[in-house]
Amino acid sequence: DAKTTQPPSMDCAEGRAANLPCNHSTISGNEYVYWYRQIHSQGPQYIIHGLKNNETNEMASLIITEDRKSSTLILPHATLRDTAVYYCIVRSGGTSYGKLTFGQGTILTVHP
Amino acid sequence: NAGVTQTPKFRILKIGQSMTLQCTQDMNHNYMYWYRQDPGMGLKLIYYSVGAGITDKGEVPNGYNVSRSTTEDFPLRLELAAPSQTSVYFCASSYSGQGGYEQYFGPGTRLTVT
């Protein structure tokens, strides 16, 4: 599975959009981009995933560049409860058993 | 649905003791996983299972054993506990391994070996 690179930390004001970048320059054609977050040592929580089209759900939006070498997770109106470690993960959608390789992630701190 | 449940929440073991971490899911998922997370680090896969009766090693299987006799349950066994096994253990489950899908995680078991 392709490796990802994320900034170690980011800050965001409450009520503003949080834009979390992720580089995955070695991604291959059948690999999905996943985002998970982990709030204060709880179990990781799935946020969103995509293959090549932009995706949106009730939690966030995922923007994937046309060449698929990078993506951005957007939390449209960040709240204090969005303070967490955010993991960008690239995983094969083929016959893989579904292993997720977690890196260091980005610590997002939302300020009042 | 309760989702993925894990017991116990906390446990302190002495070196050399053994224990079983329990994991149960009620979503009829065929895939189940065990991860460990050391302080300040990402999760590492210990073992996984693609269905009842089928298990395989992940990245860090040494010192652990698993079994999968039912779809719902995936216990993790620690034999001869060592301080290096002090960690937070997360169980997860998901649908079929092909295509895009999400993993659902339990709340974790915090284990200290002294």
Interface residues (C-beta under 8 A of the other chain):
Chain A: Y32 Y34 S41 Q42 G43 P44 Q45 Y46 H49 G50 L51 Y87 G93 G94 T95 S96 Y97 G98 K99 L100 T101 F102 G103 Q104 G105
Chain B: V4 Y31 Y33 Y35 M41 G42 L43 K44 L45 Y48 V50 D56 G58 V88 F90 A92 S94 G97 Q98 G99 G100 Y101 E102 Q103 Y104 F105 G106 P107 G108
